[in-house]
């Protein structure tokens, strides 16, 4: 079941088109990593998806309701952490969490207390005196306290150090595992995504360029190496080649639709079996964005 | 029955999907007899927590092993290694090392290391490991 759907969504700020006829869906229970360069439309996509921004064209819906006119009940099932926090900085952490809890009948005091301890946040301090990383963690706790079914995080780990990032990723995995929470998080750090996400979506120039399983992506995008001229393979019409490099006798070809069943044909064409090199998500991402 | 000592290790940023890395490790453990019929694999939760990866990845590896007939789902107890999984012949186990072998041979050539030098060096290190 899709808990989130965007069909043909466009959104501009003045004359600047940010989302262009974008389609996107999220299946219940998935962890999806949204990856894209700065300015590609990640934040706008996330905000439009849950009705924090209104679409110019197309439809966005959450839990089957139009995102822009969502009922209070539906809103209670969502947690959102913005990229930049707009706290009331003179509050202490404790005051902030108390204040937030008043809005949610399902607020889980015990869970919040556990997270505060685990993430080592001094909630008696004024928020303005906390480090950026601690403010970020506080914002995440604030968004998780009511046990949302859908958690949306805009660049949640950008200001965390590697240890805190790892702890946060672990928290996301636990949340997905224990409560089947559906999670979308945007990032430009591919290694965070490789542990936590089962699905990935690449956004570029306001459009989704790829959405699907991380494993499938890694299996389909590979580099084929062989001795011989690129012409041996470039004519194969079922091979999607994204890049070819020829260094003298050696040829290296990046293919985006590889399948192990192709090996036989490739071996026949080349006279010998080619080397198949699998790529990291970062390499794949750069490859698809060229 | 003891599965707590099994040592799994994955490298998330490798090009090889995590679930494939796991399947290969389990296959090696089966081939070597470190996993025997009747043994249980760690639970999805346990392994996901230990490796800090998405539990769906672990489930995927286990389901594939189940489809291939190497493990069986036992209600309330988890994934059990099935009867037919026996320690493989030396030939079969060596076949699993072939990708490593290709790299080793290539690098020996690059480093100008002779067959005898390589063999002696490997033997020396294996003895060290075992003593």
Interface residues (C-beta under 8 A of the other chain):
Chain A: X31 X166 X169 X170 X173 X174 X176 X177 X190 X191 X194 X195 X196 X197 X198 X214 X215 X218 X219 X222 X277 X278 X279 X280 X281 X282 X283
Chain B: X12 X13 X14 X15 X16 X17 X18 X19 X20 X45 X48 X49 X52 X53 X54 X55 X56 X57 X60
